[in-house]
Amino acid sequence: MITGSPPNSCEDDKKGCGSVIPPYLGVLVLSEAVLVVVIEEIIQFGHEQLDVYRVSPEYAVRESWAPYGDYDNDNEWPYHGDLCVFCERKQTSNGVLSNSRLILDISRRKNGTHSLMRKFSFLLLFFLCAAPAAMADDDLKEVSLIPLWIPQAQFAGYMVAHEKGFYEAAGLNVTLLRGGPDKRPVEMLKAGTATFGIVWLSGAIEERSAGALLVNLAQVIQRSALIIVADRRRGITTLGDLRNKRVGLWGGDLNIPPRVFFEKNNIPVRIIPNYTTVNLFLKGGVDAIAAMWYNEYHLMLNSGLNRDELTLFFLKDEGVNFPEDGIYCLQSTYHADPVMCDAFARASLQGWSYAFANRDEALDIVMSYAREGNRETNRAHQRWMLDRMEDLILPGKKGDDLGKLDPITYDDMGKMLLDYGMVERVPRFNDFYRGPK
């Protein structure tokens, strides 16, 4: 498979090669065996100044195909000869190579022409044609992801990673399963019907406390988006006004944060089960209801309610700032193939970065998934959701924190879950978290 494209020229760039790269060259993602053959064949051509460098996935993502190292001037820049080969090799826990990435850069030097090009052209064309077979579907690892809910922009990053080929480039053939109210990610992970799942952090801690050994591969959402929305017309303007009121909550582990919220503030309420819509609130069946900032709250506004008719209690502002969506798998899955798990998480985060940088394209992808899933929605609502997801995933626009779980946040949250009787124990951070550091 050929993906991406190196820069066309880098004459004035220390991270370049000083010349134009032929346009037909791209990035070849090959198996280790093919990589070895390519390097051995090139070496047999007698090119004495062949350099092989190791580059990080981040370099590849940014299309900065440069070797590692800091060089103060051009004389120290380690580029020699007409041909450079940069390769990235990922290792499993036992040191066995599992993936290799070969980037071929054949370029014309300022002071001469290709002495190697004629010798190399046949081999190059052979591998350009053979590359798709090298990473055919049979060579990709089959995995699946179960989202927490129905197709919507809450999961745009995973849809984008799938459609843009980020998973495939990571050596994975990912099936995006259709989520919904009847699909519980944790149950599907335990049953082996999904490899990865999107789960709230509070729910994952509760499940692990109960014996389901989940591990967090990336904490995607960094702060709570949960709101208790109350009807101001019923005289609810303060927390105390919620006392003994009817409050609609989702079932399962999704009601852990609001239950902690009411316990923490010593506010008894009458919990009314709520399911997939906000109709219970719109029709006056409850006085208040749990809603997500990026979804149900916006639907309420679109239904005709005015903002001044509502009282909003953001849990993050009331001392219950529990981050929600994270990427999870079973501990046994992680131990069996940590490289695969890391590759999935990285490609997913790459999908989120791309979605935020290419919003219209991401929305096109989301809407296509929504149509396939018979999801009644509109582009304006999905745009609102995607915008809010950026606020939640990249608070302060700090890209360096993408996917990280803060240990202080984790400890504070665990203590609160213990204090209010939601769990019997909290797993050690290093046992629970396997994501970006």
N, C-alpha and C positions, 0 to 999 in steps of 0.2 A: 504494500500500500504506500502510495506517495502522498505525504501530507505537508502542508506548509510550503514555505519558499524562503531561502536565504535572502539577505539584502542584495540588491542589484549592484551596488557599488560601495566600496569602503576605502577609497584612496586616502581620504583625510581622516579616517577613523582608526584609532589605535587598536580597536577591537575587530578590525577588518583584515583583509588580505592584500589591500593595495591595488585591486583591479576588479574588472567586471566579471561576474560569474555567469556562465552560460545559462540562458533562461530555462532550458529543459531540465536543469538539475533541481532536485527537491530533497526532502528528508526521507530516507529509506528506513522504515522500521522493520528490521529483519530478525530472524531467529539467531541464536548464538552460533549455530553451526554455519549458517550462511555468512555471518560476520567474519568468522575465522577463515572461511574459504576466500572471501573478498580480500582480506588483509594478506593472506598467504600469497594469493595470486598477484597482488600489487607488488609485494616484496620481491617476488620472483622476476618482476620486470627490472629489478636492479636499481630501483630508485633509492639511493642511499640516504636521502634526507627526509624520508617519511617520518612524520611525527604523529603519535597517537596520544590524544589527551582525553581526560575524563571531564565531562561537563554535567552540571546538575540539571534536574528537570526544570528548575526555575529559569535557567538560561534558555533552554529549549522553548519554554512557553513564551518568553519575551523575544524569541528569535534573535538572541544575541549568541551567535555560534562561536564563542570565544573560549580559548583554554582558560583554566584556572591560573591565577598568579597575578601579582602586582608588578608592573614594569614601569620604570620611571621615564624611559625614553624609547624611541623607535629602535635603537641599537639592541636593547634588551628584549624586544618583542620576539617571542620564540616562533617565528614563521620562517620556514626554510623550504626552498624548492618550489616546484610547481603544484604539488599536491599536499593537502592537509587532510587528515582523517581524524575527526573528533568522535569518540564513542562514549556513550553512557552505559554503564553496566550496573544492574541492580542485583543484590545478593539476598539469598534467603538466610534464615537464622543459622543454618549450618554451613554457610559459606559457599553454597553451590550457586553458580550463576543462573538466573532465571529469565532475565531479559537483557537485551542489548539494543542500543540505538546507534545507528551508523549515519553520520552526516558527511557526505562527500562534497568536497569543495575543490573544484578544478578551476584554476584562475590564471589569467595571463599576467605575468610579472611585467613591471615597467621596463625592465632592461632586457626583455627577451620574449621568445614565443614558447609554445608548449613543446618541449622535447618528448614529453610523455603522452601527449594527447592522442597521437596516431596509434600508439601501442595500447592505449587504455580504452579507446572508443568502443571497440567491439565488446570488451568485457562490461563496460558501463551499460551499453544498450541491452546486453543480456540480463543484467541484474535489474535494470529498470523494468524489463518485461517480466522477470521472475519474481519481483518483489511482492506483487499481489498474492502469489501462491504461497510465499513465505509466511504471510500473516493471514492466511485464509481462515474462515470461520472455525475450521477444525483445530486451529492452533490457538484460538482464543479461549479463555476460561469462561465457562458458562456460569453466570451469577444472576441474581434477581434482586430488585428493590421493591418493597412495599411502602408506599407513602402512608401518611397518617390519615389522609382524607381524600376526597374526590379530586379530579384533575383541576388545578387552578394555579395561579402564580405563586402561591405558597411553596410550590415545588418546581418553580421555573428552572432553577439551576440544574436539576437532574434531567429535566427534559432537554435543556440546551446541551448538556454534556453528551446526551445520547444522540441528538440530531446532528451535532457538529463533529462527531467522531472522537471526542475526548476519551470516552471509555475504550473504544476500539484501539486508539493509539496507546492506551495503557495496558493492552493485552487482554481486554475483557469484552465478552459479548453479554451485554446487560439487557435483561428483560425488565421493563418497567411495568410492574403489576398495577392493576387498577384498585385504588384504595376506596374506602367508603365506610359508612357507619357499621356495616356488618363484617368489616375486615380489621382485626386487631393485630397490629404488627408484631407485638411480643409473642402472641400465640402462634403466629405463622413462623416466626423465627424458631420457636421451640419445636414446632412440628416439622421443621425442615422444608416447608413450602416457600420460604423466602430466605435469601442469603443475608440481605441487609434490610434494615427497617428504619423509618423515621419515628422517633419516640420522644416524648417530653422528658426533660431531665428528671423532674420529680417522679414521674412514672417509672423511669428506668431504675432509679434508686429504690423505689418501693418493690419493684419486681425482683431486683437483685437481693434485697433484704428477705424476700419470700422464697429465694432459692433459684431463681432464673439467672444464670451467670451471664449477664450482658456486659459488654464493654463499649465504651464511647470512642468512636473513631474520629469524630469531629463534632464540636459544639457549634452548630451553624448559627442559631439565634442566640444573641448575646444578652438580651434583657427581656423581661416579660412584656407581652402584648395583650395580656388579659385585662378586661375591664368588667366591673359590675355596672351595668347600665340600669338606672332607676327612672321611674316616671315622676318627674318633678310635679306634675299636675296632681299627684296623690300626696303631696306634702313632703316628699323625700328630698331634702337638700343637704343633710349631714349624715355621717355614719350612724349616729344614734337613731336616726329616723328609720333605719332598716330593721330595727328590733322587731322580731315576731312577724316580719313581712314574708310574703310568699316569694321565693327566689328560684328561678329556673336554672338548674345546673345540668351539665352533661354527666353521663354515667362513667363508670370505670375510673381509671387513674387521672382522667381529665378534670375531675372535681377536687383533686388534692389541693391545688393552690387556693381556690376560693374557700375551701373548708378551713385551711390554715388562716386565711384572711379573717374569717368570722371568729375563729377561736382566739386569734391574737388580739382582736379588738373586743372580745367578750360580748359578741352580738349574737343572740340566739335567733335563728331564722327557720322558717318552714321550707324545707327543700322540696321542690317540685321537679320531677324528672323532665328533662328537655332532650330533644333528639336532634334533628337536622336543620331546623329552621328557627326563625325568631317569631313565628306566627303566634306562639303562646303569649308573647309579650305584646305584640301588635293588637291582639284581640282582647287584651285585658285579663288574661288568665293568670298572670303573675304581676307582682309589683316591680320586680327587678329581674334581671337575667344576666348570665355570664355571656360575654361576647369578646371576640377578638378584634383588636383595633383595625387590623388590615382587612377584615371580612364582614362579620355580622354588623358591626357599628356602621359601616358604610352602607350596608343594605338597609338599615333602619332609616338613614337619612334619605336614601333613594326612594323609600316607601312613602315619603311625604312628611315625616316628622321633622321638626325644626330642632336645631341644636339647643335652643333655650327651653325646649320642652323636656329635656333630659338632664339628669344628674349623673356624672361619670365618676366612678371611683377606679382609678388606674392602680392596679396592685403594686406596680413598681414604685409608686409614690406613697404607698401606704405600708412600706416595710416588708412586702412580700414579693421581692424581685426575683422570681424563679425563671431563669432562661428556659425556653421551651424546646423547639425542634433540634434534635441532634441525630447523627448517623450512628447506628448501632448494629452489632452482630453478636452472636454467641461467643463466649470466651473460647470454646472449642474450635470455632471457625477461625478465630484470630490465631490461635496457637498452631493450627494446621498449616496456615499460609499467611503469615503477617505481611509479606510483600504484596500479595493480592489485595488484602484489606487496605493497606496504605495506598495502593494504586487507585482503588475505588474512591477513597476519601479525597485524595488529591485531585482526581479528575472531576469529582463532584464540585469541589471548591472552585476549580477552574471554570466549570460551567456557570457558577454564580458570578464570578468576576466578569465573564463574557456577557452574561445577561444584563448586568448593570451598565456595562460599557456600550451595549448594543440593544437598547431597550425595545425599539420597534421590532427588530428581528426576533427578540425573545418573546414579545407579545404575539407575534405571528405563530410561533411554535406552541405557546400556551393555548391559544385559541384553537389550533388544530387538534390538540389533545382533548380540549374541552368538547369539541364537536364529536370526536370519536367516542367520547365517553357519555354522549347525550346529556352534557352538562348545560343547563340553562343559565347563561351568563352573557355578559357583554364586554367589549374591549375596554370601556371606560372603567368598569369595576375592576377588571384585571390589571389595568394600569395603576389604579389606586393601590391595589394589593402589592404589586411589584415595587412601587415607590416606598411603601411602608416596610417591605421586606428589606430594602437597602438600609433603611433607618435602624432596623433591628439587627441585621447581620453585620453591618459596618457602622456602628455608632461612632460619630465623630469622623467618619470616613477613614478609619485606621485600617488600611489593608493588611498591615502586618499582623493584626489580631484575627484575621479571617480563620474561623474554625477552631479557635483555641478555647479551652475551658479554663477559666481562672480558678486556681486552687483556693483562694480566699472566698470567692463566691460559692464554690462547692462546699467548703467547710461551714460557712454561715448557713447555707441552705440545709445541709445535713443536720446541723444542730437544731434548726427550727422544726424539721420533720420529726426529730426525736422528741423535742419538747412538747409538741402538740399531738403526740401519739400516732403519727402517720406511719412510722416504721419502727421496727424493733432494733435495728442496727443500721449503720451507714458503712458501706465498704470503704476501704482505704483508697485515697485518691489514686495512687500509683497502680492499684489493682484494677481500678474502674476505668481509667482514662488512658487511651492509646493514641491520642490525636496529636496535632502539631504542638510543639513546645514553644 
